[in-house]
Amino acid sequence: MDSQGHQKALRETADRRTRGGRSNAVYETLQREILTLALSPGEPLDETHLAQRFGMSRSPIREALNRLVMQGLVVMLTNRSTLVAPLDLAKFPRYVEALDLLQRINTRLAAEHRTDDDIARMRRLAEAFDETLIEYDHFEMSSTNKAFHMAIAAAGGNPYLAQQYDALLDQGRRLLHLHFDFLGKSTYDRPLASEHHEMIDAIEAHDLDGADRLAHAHTRQFHDRFLDYLRTNYGAGFELDPGAIGTAGGAR
């Protein structure tokens, strides 16, 4: 490659890095706004308006939106319009049913395959989650909660199950935001604070059945309290199947 070609290649690389940095900033801002419901479900996301808001071209905006589509947080319609993904609360039982199965199998696998390094990482992340309870920052709570559960999935060693779990946790973070907000205003104890540590103890002890049982109880608590949120905010007219994941002894 001659000198001119080399300089051109360097400029193109620098442009990609700059564009990537801008796109990442847009992605992180919009992700936070979607997950904290500052951007409402179903709200339009116009590329031109976003480009004006962030003071950049539409290309990094489009890249950021594509990442959010992959997370299930944004949808692109056939007419090329883009919306914040709707939040269908009536489908909550089906969501939590899938979450329960993936949470149990990943936690069970972690109990079978974990290493000492895995346990140390889980404990660090569980403590990081505990720290978010002090300020009760819903976004940080859902972020550290996801990181903790994905550390369990990584310890389980099955990338296919971990990938599905990762996507499901992302899709549920707006529900978790509503859940945390409801708990913060209720008479419930602080959520989840001890359960993460109990799960780690079972995983460390290679207690597969215990880890499975605790993972199910963890999901069940979320399920029951979120139903309380729905009843409180939408009344008895909001019909759901309250037994979607069975009792604390096992899933249906």
Secondary structure, DSSP 8 states (H G I E B T S, - for coil): --HHHHHHHHHHHHHHHHHHHHHHHHHHHHHHHHHTTSS-TT-B--HHHHHHHHTS-HHHHHHHHHHHHHTTSEEE-TTS-EEE----GGGHHHHHHHHHHHHHHHHHHHHHH--HHHHHHHHHHHHHHHHHHHHT-HHHHHHHHHHHHHHHHHHHT-HHHHHHHHHHHHHTHHHHHHHHHHHHTSSS--SSTTHHHHHHHHHHTT-HHHHHHHHHHHHHHHHHHHHHHHHHHH-TTS---TTTT-BTTB--
